[in-house]
Amino acid sequence: MIHSFSCKNFYSFKDLATVNFVVNENAPKDNGYFVSSAEERLSKVEVVIGPNASGKTNLLKVLPFLKWLIVDSFKLNPTAPITVKPFLSNVGKDKPIELSVEFEIEGKVYVYSFKLNEKIILSEELKLKSKTKKKTTSKKIFSREWIEADKKYKFIDQKFNAPKGIEDLLRTNASVIESAIRLNHKESQDIARYWQQIATNVIEAGWVGDFVGMPSPMVQLVETSIFFSENEKLKKAAETLLSKFDLGLEAIDIKKEKVEDRLNIEIKGVHSFNGQKQSLLFQYESSGTRQLFVLLKSILQVLDRGGIAILDELDVNLHPEMVSSLLDLFINPDTNPKNSQILFSTHSHQILNRLDKYQIVLVEKNENGSSDSWRLDEMAGVRADDNYFTKYIAGAYGAVPKIK
């Protein structure tokens, strides 16, 4: 479970920005929240709201980037740069990018922090939090710091029990966890297993649907179809949900055929009208049906195995009622028995009336080009019974377009 994460000098965020899933006892006692094994009240849902170009996607990038850094960075060439950008590139290039995340695995609450730039991880630290009735403390598990004069790291192992040879494996562009996995270190494997549960449609460049050269809609459909063809239980769940929104759609027919070294795949929607069945190539289904099919890959696997789904532009091609129904999957304990979480951005602002002030993160960009973010409950005077949608549209909370 994610408790919180923060960034500084990260893309459009010059100053420290924090997204917090932890709530106090004032938050409503409903199914939108749960108590973790570490006895923290956490939200299952956080929505990021703000105008275009405010920094919403950049805020969502933090966790996918940390996932890559923690569990995939060792795949880089040892001399390759790190794919990350400081604030306005030239402005923040002389300062480190700072990232931190607090997450929970089976009752253990870790705090993992990095300082880095596009060339090198400057420092890395993993702590374990301990909470009693009187206070909260943390114990360092390990840390490393780049010593420029020596051109090497100072590595301190306090509770990590690092395997022999770990210091020889440490690289400037890969995490300690990734290095320790290569030596079959159990705690590192447990941490990596958790981070591999994160599902997202956000990559370094932003939302995958935004960019030329990124996976095309057809490629995404094929990848999603392959996933569901190998996961029959989740495929049936996807078909059930799709049939709720697409009148007449009963099933998804996926046929795979390997021809020499190439995999051919055919995807059809099976419809039934007046007792008669008809199949339609999936590229001719509505844009909403195709988009929902792709989204369900991330959503259903997170609900099935636990973790967090991080989805940018959740509402693209979807009716607002669809967005609301997708959130219900996380809020309802019957469909979310593992208390999986979702962090998403949207322009379907009607969703604000489905959520509480503890579940709404606002983002806007100031006159210096720097993004700011805050959770709605941090603003003075915001009441639990406010109509958040009406007040947001009226500009009462900020984070609305300033059209000249």
C-alpha positions in Angstrom: 0.0 0.0 0.0 1.2 3.5 -0.8 1.1 5.9 2.2 2.6 8.9 0.5 5.1 10.1 -2.1 6.9 13.3 -2.9 9.1 15.0 -5.5 11.2 18.1 -5.8 13.0 19.5 -8.9 11.1 16.9 -10.9 9.9 17.9 -14.3 7.5 20.9 -13.7 7.7 20.6 -9.9 10.4 23.0 -8.7 9.5 22.9 -5.0 8.5 20.0 -2.8 5.2 18.3 -3.7 3.6 15.5 -1.7 0.7 13.2 -2.4 -0.7 11.7 0.8 -3.0 8.7 1.1 -3.0 8.8 4.9 -6.1 10.4 6.5 -7.0 11.2 10.1 -10.1 10.3 12.0 -12.0 13.2 10.6 -12.2 11.4 7.2 -15.6 9.7 6.6 -16.1 6.2 8.0 -17.0 4.6 4.7 -15.6 2.1 2.2 -13.4 4.7 0.5 -10.9 4.2 3.3 -9.4 1.3 5.2 -7.1 0.6 8.1 -3.8 -1.1 7.0 -1.9 -3.7 9.0 0.3 -1.0 10.3 -2.8 0.7 11.7 -2.8 3.7 9.4 -6.1 4.9 7.8 -5.5 5.1 4.0 -7.6 6.2 1.1 -8.2 3.7 -1.7 -8.7 6.5 -4.2 -6.9 9.8 -5.0 -7.9 12.0 -8.0 -5.6 14.6 -9.5 -7.5 17.6 -10.9 -6.2 20.7 -12.7 -6.1 22.6 -16.0 -4.2 21.4 -19.1 -0.4 21.8 -18.7 -0.6 22.3 -15.0 1.6 19.3 -14.1 -1.0 16.5 -13.4 0.9 13.9 -15.5 4.2 14.9 -14.0 2.8 14.3 -10.5 1.6 10.9 -11.7 5.0 10.0 -13.1 6.6 9.8 -9.7 5.5 6.3 -8.8 6.0 4.7 -12.2 9.5 6.3 -12.3 10.3 4.9 -8.9 9.0 1.5 -10.0 11.5 1.6 -12.9 14.3 2.8 -10.7 13.7 0.3 -7.9 13.1 -2.9 -10.0 14.1 -2.3 -13.7 17.1 0.1 -13.7 19.7 -2.6 -13.7 18.6 -3.5 -17.2 20.2 -0.2 -18.4 23.7 -0.2 -19.9 26.0 0.7 -17.0 27.0 3.9 -18.7 23.5 4.9 -19.9 21.9 8.1 -18.6 18.9 8.0 -16.3 15.7 8.9 -18.1 14.4 11.8 -15.9 14.4 15.6 -16.2 14.9 18.3 -13.6 12.7 21.4 -13.4 12.9 23.3 -16.7 16.0 21.2 -17.5 18.4 24.1 -17.6 17.1 25.8 -14.4 17.3 22.8 -12.2 20.2 21.0 -13.8 22.7 22.0 -11.0 20.4 20.7 -8.2 19.5 17.1 -7.5 16.1 15.6 -8.2 14.6 14.5 -4.9 12.1 11.6 -4.7 10.7 9.8 -1.7 8.0 7.2 -1.1 6.4 5.7 2.0 4.9 2.2 1.3 3.7 -0.8 3.3 4.4 -4.5 2.8 2.7 -6.9 5.3 2.6 -4.4 8.1 6.1 -3.0 7.5 6.2 0.6 6.5 9.3 1.6 4.4 10.5 5.1 3.5 12.7 5.0 0.4 14.4 8.2 -0.7 16.6 9.1 -3.7 18.7 12.1 -4.8 19.8 11.9 -8.4 20.3 13.7 -11.7 20.3 12.6 -15.3 23.7 10.9 -15.0 23.9 9.4 -11.5 22.2 8.4 -8.3 23.7 10.7 -5.8 22.2 9.2 -2.7 19.8 6.5 -1.7 18.3 5.6 1.6 15.9 2.9 2.9 14.3 3.2 6.4 11.8 1.2 8.3 9.2 3.2 10.3 8.0 2.1 13.7 4.9 3.5 15.3 3.8 3.4 19.0 1.1 5.3 20.8 3.6 7.9 21.9 5.7 8.5 18.8 6.8 7.4 15.4 10.4 6.6 14.8 12.4 5.2 11.9 15.5 3.0 11.6 17.9 3.2 8.7 18.2 -0.1 6.8 20.9 1.1 4.4 22.2 4.2 2.7 24.7 5.1 0.1 26.2 8.4 -1.0 28.3 9.3 -4.0 31.8 10.5 -3.0 32.9 12.6 -5.9 36.6 12.8 -4.8 36.8 9.0 -4.6 34.5 8.3 -7.6 32.6 5.7 -5.6 29.8 5.2 -3.1 30.0 5.2 0.7 27.6 2.3 1.5 26.3 1.9 5.0 24.5 -1.4 5.9 22.7 -1.1 9.2 19.8 -3.5 9.0 20.0 -4.7 5.4 22.2 -7.7 5.8 23.5 -7.2 2.3 24.9 -10.3 0.6 28.7 -10.5 0.1 29.8 -8.6 -3.0 27.0 -6.0 -3.1 29.4 -3.1 -3.2 31.1 -4.5 -6.3 27.6 -4.5 -8.0 26.5 -1.0 -7.1 26.0 1.2 -10.2 25.5 4.8 -10.7 22.2 4.3 -12.6 20.6 1.4 -10.7 19.1 1.0 -7.3 20.6 -0.9 -4.4 17.5 -3.1 -4.4 18.1 -4.0 -8.0 21.7 -4.9 -7.3 20.9 -7.0 -4.3 18.3 -9.0 -6.2 21.1 -10.2 -8.4 22.6 -11.8 -5.3 19.2 -13.4 -4.2 18.7 -11.0 -1.3 15.2 -11.9 0.2 14.1 -8.5 1.5 15.0 -6.9 -1.8 13.0 -9.6 -3.7 10.0 -8.9 -1.4 10.3 -5.1 -2.1 10.6 -5.7 -5.8 7.6 -8.0 -5.8 5.5 -5.2 -4.3 6.7 -2.6 -6.8 6.1 -5.0 -9.7 2.4 -4.9 -8.8 2.1 -1.3 -9.9 0.1 -1.0 -13.1 0.1 2.2 -15.1 -0.5 3.9 -18.5 2.2 6.6 -17.7 5.6 6.4 -19.1 8.5 8.9 -19.1 7.0 10.9 -21.9 3.6 11.0 -20.2 0.3 9.3 -21.0 0.8 6.5 -23.7 -2.0 7.8 -25.8 -0.4 11.3 -26.3 2.7 10.8 -28.4 3.7 9.9 -31.9 6.1 7.0 -31.6 4.5 5.6 -28.4 2.4 2.5 -28.5 -0.4 3.0 -31.0 -4.0 2.2 -30.0 -3.9 -1.0 -32.1 -0.6 -2.0 -30.4 -2.2 -1.4 -27.0 -5.2 -3.5 -28.0 -3.0 -6.4 -29.1 -0.9 -6.2 -25.8 -4.1 -6.1 -23.8 -5.6 -9.0 -25.7 -2.5 -11.1 -25.2 -2.7 -10.4 -21.5 -6.3 -11.4 -21.2 -5.8 -14.5 -23.4 -3.3 -15.7 -20.8 -5.6 -14.8 -17.8 -9.0 -16.3 -18.3 -10.4 -15.3 -15.0 -9.6 -11.6 -15.6 -10.8 -11.9 -19.2 -14.3 -13.0 -18.0 -14.3 -10.2 -15.5 -13.5 -7.7 -18.3 -16.2 -9.1 -20.5 -18.8 -8.7 -17.7 -17.8 -5.1 -17.1 -17.7 -4.3 -20.8 -21.2 -5.8 -21.3 -22.5 -3.3 -18.7 -21.5 -0.4 -20.8 -21.8 -1.7 -24.4 -25.3 -2.8 -25.2 -25.3 -6.2 -26.8 -21.6 -7.0 -26.2 -21.3 -10.5 -24.7 -17.7 -11.6 -25.1 -14.3 -10.9 -26.5 -13.1 -13.5 -29.0 -9.2 -13.6 -29.1 -7.5 -15.9 -31.6 -3.7 -16.2 -31.7 -1.7 -17.9 -34.4 2.1 -18.1 -34.6 3.4 -18.0 -38.2 7.1 -18.6 -38.3 8.5 -16.1 -35.8 5.5 -13.8 -35.9 2.4 -13.8 -33.7 -0.8 -13.0 -35.5 -3.8 -12.1 -33.3 -7.4 -11.4 -34.1 -9.7 -9.6 -31.7 -13.4 -9.5 -32.1 -16.3 -8.3 -30.0 -19.2 -10.8 -29.9 -22.6 -9.1 -29.9 -26.1 -10.5 -29.5 -29.2 -8.7 -30.7 -32.6 -10.4 -30.8 -31.1 -13.8 -30.2 -28.6 -13.5 -33.1 -24.9 -13.3 -32.5 -22.6 -11.1 -34.6 -18.8 -10.7 -34.4 -17.1 -7.4 -35.1 -13.3 -6.7 -35.4 -12.3 -4.9 -32.3 -10.8 -1.9 -34.2 -14.4 -1.2 -35.3 -15.8 -1.1 -31.8 -16.5 2.3 -30.3 -13.5 4.3 -29.0 -15.0 4.1 -25.5 -15.2 0.3 -25.6 -11.6 0.0 -26.9 -10.4 2.4 -24.2 -12.2 0.7 -21.4 -10.8 -2.7 -22.6 -7.2 -1.4 -22.3 -7.9 0.3 -19.0 -9.3 -2.9 -17.5 -6.0 -4.6 -18.0 -4.4 -2.4 -15.4 -7.5 -2.1 -13.1 -8.3 -5.8 -12.9 -4.8 -7.1 -12.3 -4.4 -4.6 -9.5 -7.7 -5.6 -7.9 -6.7 -9.2 -8.3 -3.2 -9.2 -6.9 -3.1 -6.0 -4.8 -1.1 -2.8 -5.4 -1.9 0.5 -7.0 -3.2 1.5 -10.5 -1.8 4.9 -11.7 -3.9 6.1 -14.7 -3.6 9.3 -16.5 -6.6 10.8 -18.4 -8.9 8.0 -17.0 -11.9 9.7 -18.6 -10.6 9.7 -22.3 -13.5 8.5 -24.5 -15.5 7.4 -21.4 -18.8 8.6 -20.2 -18.6 10.1 -16.7 -20.8 7.3 -15.4 -18.2 4.8 -16.6 -15.5 6.7 -14.6 -17.7 6.5 -11.5 -18.3 2.8 -12.0 -14.6 2.1 -12.3 -14.0 3.9 -9.0 -16.8 1.7 -7.4 -14.6 -1.3 -8.2 -12.0 0.1 -5.8 -14.4 1.4 -3.2 -16.6 -1.7 -2.9 -15.0 -4.3 -0.6 -16.6 -7.1 -2.6 -14.6 -6.2 -5.7 -11.6 -4.9 -3.8 -10.9 -7.4 -1.0 -7.2 -6.6 -1.0 -7.7 -2.8 -0.5 -5.9 -2.0 -3.8 -5.5 1.7 -4.6 -6.0 3.9 -7.6 -4.4 7.3 -8.4 -5.7 9.0 -11.5 -6.2 12.2 -13.3 -9.4 13.3 -15.1 -11.3 16.2 -16.6 -14.6 14.6 -15.7 -15.0 16.9 -12.8 -18.4 15.6 -11.9 -16.5 12.9 -10.1 -15.6 15.4 -7.4 -19.1 14.9 -5.9 -18.3 11.2 -5.5 -15.2 11.8 -3.4 -14.2 13.5 -0.2 -11.8 16.4 0.4 -9.2 13.9 1.5 -9.3 12.2 -1.9 -8.9 15.2 -4.1 -5.5 16.6 -5.2 -5.4 19.9 -7.0 -2.6 21.0 -9.3 -1.8 24.3 -11.0 1.2 26.0 -12.5 2.3 29.5 -11.3 3.7 32.4 -13.3 7.3 31.0 -13.0 6.3 27.8 -14.7 6.5 25.7 -11.5 3.7 23.3 -10.6 2.1 23.4 -7.1 -0.1 20.7 -5.6 -2.2 20.3 -2.5 -4.9 18.1 -1.1 -8.3 19.8 -0.8 -8.5 19.2 3.0 -5.4 21.3 3.4 -7.3 24.4 2.4 -8.9 26.4 5.2 -12.7 26.6 5.2 -13.4 23.6 3.0 -16.4 21.8 4.6 -17.2 18.1 4.4 -20.7 18.9 3.0 -19.5 21.3 0.3 -20.5 20.7 -3.3 -16.9 20.2 -4.5 -17.8 20.2 -8.2 -19.8 23.4 -8.1 -17.2 25.2 -6.1 -14.3 23.9 -8.2 -15.9 25.0 -11.4 -16.6 28.4 -9.8 -12.9 28.8 -9.1 -13.2 28.6 -5.3 -10.3 26.2 -4.9 -8.0 27.4 -7.7 -6.4 24.9 -10.2 -8.8 26.1 -13.0 -7.8 27.3 -16.5 -6.9 31.0 -16.7 -8.0 31.7 -20.3 -6.9 35.0 -21.7 
